[in-house]
Amino acid sequence: MMSNPLSNLDFSELKLDLLTLKAIEELLNYTESLIDPATPEAIASLHDLKKQIFQLKNQKNKLGSQMIPAGQSDLRQAFHAHRKEAKKISGTCSYLLLFYAAECGLKSIYLRRNNLSKTDKIQNQALLSKDGHNLDRWIKELKISANQVGATPHFHLANGGSSLDIQKAHQVWRYGVKIKVEDEKKLVEWLENICNYIKENINR
């Protein structure tokens, strides 16, 4: 019986990038559609290769999604730097810096209050992966009342549409998408309130 050359293939040795892995996966899927169902050994070998590709893709995705850990002092310095630069300019660039200043400041306070050295020590990593830019979530985690910073605003795009959550604000400012003027004003005022709160509490 002729040995099956597919059984000796090991893609992990090749150090393939994610795009190449996806291309190989598509090729294997196409090859599978051409194989005679009466050749179970060939199909089994192909499935083993597809499993290899699937596992390698998952590894690449996990490595690509890993965030660089930041410490309390890093975030504190970033808060002051972003806020300082935001005051030097105007418009969407200023608002974007203000958003990131608020995010860094809140995270710095969170680390200090929870006696954590860096963000990778946070047990609930959804706070970073899912809600990293969700300032409302961080405010709730820190138990900051609306009396101190105001109610979390929602906003609409200038061209209409449904109400959007605060975590989308950095996206529209980053990409230059226009927000309704009155909504944008409320967003900026709220971010200023948060930054004022952070300035008073970041070292406490």
C-alpha positions in Angstrom: 0.0 0.0 0.0 1.3 3.5 -1.0 2.0 5.7 2.0 0.0 8.9 2.3 2.3 11.9 1.9 -0.4 14.2 3.5 0.0 12.4 6.9 3.6 13.7 7.1 2.8 17.4 6.6 3.4 19.6 9.6 2.4 23.2 9.0 3.6 24.4 12.4 7.2 24.1 11.3 6.6 26.6 8.5 5.8 29.7 10.6 3.1 30.8 8.2 1.3 34.2 8.6 -2.4 34.4 9.1 -3.2 35.4 5.5 -1.3 32.3 4.2 -3.1 30.0 6.7 -6.4 31.3 5.5 -5.4 30.7 1.8 -4.3 27.1 2.7 -7.6 26.6 4.5 -9.6 27.7 1.4 -7.4 25.4 -0.8 -8.0 22.4 1.5 -11.8 23.1 1.5 -11.7 23.2 -2.3 -9.6 20.0 -2.4 -12.1 18.2 -0.1 -14.9 19.0 -2.5 -13.0 17.2 -5.3 -12.2 14.0 -3.3 -14.1 10.9 -4.0 -16.2 10.0 -0.8 -15.1 6.4 -1.4 -11.6 7.3 -0.3 -12.0 7.7 3.5 -8.2 7.7 4.2 -7.7 10.7 1.9 -10.6 12.5 3.6 -9.3 11.7 7.1 -5.8 13.0 6.2 -7.4 16.2 4.8 -9.4 16.7 8.0 -6.2 16.3 10.0 -4.6 19.0 7.9 -7.6 21.3 8.3 -7.5 20.7 12.1 -3.8 21.8 12.0 -4.7 25.0 10.1 -7.6 25.8 12.5 -5.3 25.4 15.5 -2.6 27.6 14.0 -5.1 30.3 13.0 -6.4 30.3 16.6 -2.9 30.7 18.0 -2.2 33.6 15.5 -5.4 35.3 16.4 -4.7 35.0 20.2 -1.2 36.4 19.7 -2.5 39.3 17.6 -5.2 40.2 20.1 -2.9 40.3 23.1 -2.7 43.8 24.6 0.4 45.5 25.8 0.1 45.7 29.6 0.2 49.2 31.1 1.1 50.1 34.7 -0.5 52.7 37.0 2.3 55.3 36.3 2.1 54.7 32.6 -1.6 55.3 32.5 -1.3 58.3 34.9 1.4 59.9 32.7 -0.7 59.2 29.6 -3.7 60.9 31.2 -1.8 64.1 31.9 -0.1 64.1 28.5 -3.3 63.5 26.5 -5.2 66.1 28.4 -2.4 68.6 28.0 -2.2 68.1 24.3 -6.0 68.2 23.9 -6.0 71.7 25.3 -3.6 72.9 22.7 -5.8 72.1 19.8 -9.5 72.1 18.8 -12.0 70.0 17.0 -12.1 66.2 16.7 -8.4 65.7 17.4 -8.8 67.4 20.7 -11.9 65.4 21.5 -10.2 62.1 20.6 -7.2 63.0 22.9 -9.7 63.9 25.7 -11.4 60.6 25.3 -8.1 58.7 25.6 -7.1 60.9 28.6 -10.3 59.9 30.4 -9.8 56.2 29.5 -6.2 56.2 30.7 -7.1 58.1 33.9 -10.0 55.8 34.8 -7.8 52.7 34.3 -5.0 54.1 36.4 -7.5 54.7 39.3 -8.9 51.2 38.8 -5.4 49.6 39.1 -4.6 51.6 42.2 -7.9 50.9 44.0 -7.6 47.2 43.3 -3.9 47.0 44.2 -2.9 45.9 40.7 0.5 46.7 39.1 -0.5 46.4 35.5 -3.6 45.9 33.3 -2.6 42.3 32.6 -3.3 41.6 36.3 -7.0 42.4 35.9 -8.9 39.2 36.4 -11.9 40.2 34.3 -10.1 40.7 31.0 -13.5 41.5 29.3 -12.9 45.0 30.9 -10.1 45.4 28.4 -11.0 43.2 25.4 -14.8 44.0 25.3 -15.1 47.1 27.3 -11.7 48.7 26.9 -13.2 51.9 25.4 -16.5 51.7 27.2 -16.0 54.6 29.7 -19.4 54.0 31.2 -18.4 50.5 32.3 -15.2 51.8 33.9 -17.2 54.5 35.7 -19.5 51.9 37.1 -16.6 49.7 38.1 -15.2 52.6 40.0 -18.6 53.5 41.5 -18.4 57.1 40.3 -21.9 58.6 40.6 -23.7 60.7 38.0 -23.7 63.5 40.5 -19.9 63.7 40.2 -19.5 63.5 36.5 -23.0 63.7 35.0 -25.1 61.0 33.3 -23.4 59.0 30.5 -24.4 60.6 27.2 -25.5 58.9 24.0 -25.2 60.5 20.6 -26.3 60.5 17.0 -24.4 60.9 13.8 -24.9 64.1 11.8 -26.5 62.0 9.0 -29.0 60.4 11.4 -29.5 56.9 12.6 -30.0 55.3 15.9 -28.5 56.4 19.3 -24.9 55.3 19.8 -23.2 54.4 23.1 -20.2 56.3 24.4 -17.7 53.6 23.5 -18.3 54.4 19.8 -17.3 58.0 20.3 -13.6 57.4 19.8 -14.3 55.5 16.6 -16.3 58.4 14.9 -13.7 61.0 16.0 -10.8 58.8 14.9 -12.4 58.2 11.4 -13.7 61.8 11.0 -17.4 60.9 11.0 -19.5 63.9 11.9 -21.7 63.9 15.1 -24.7 66.0 15.7 -23.4 69.3 17.1 -25.5 69.4 20.2 -24.7 65.7 21.0 -21.0 66.3 20.5 -21.1 69.3 22.9 -22.6 67.0 25.6 -20.0 64.4 24.9 -17.1 66.8 25.3 -18.6 68.4 28.5 -19.0 64.9 30.0 -15.4 63.9 29.1 -14.2 67.2 30.7 -16.1 66.3 33.9 -14.5 62.9 34.0 -11.0 64.4 33.5 -11.7 66.9 36.3 -12.7 64.0 38.6 -9.6 62.0 37.6 -7.3 64.9 38.2 -8.6 65.2 41.8 -8.6 61.4 42.5 -5.7 59.9 40.4 -3.2 60.2 43.3 -5.6 59.3 46.1 
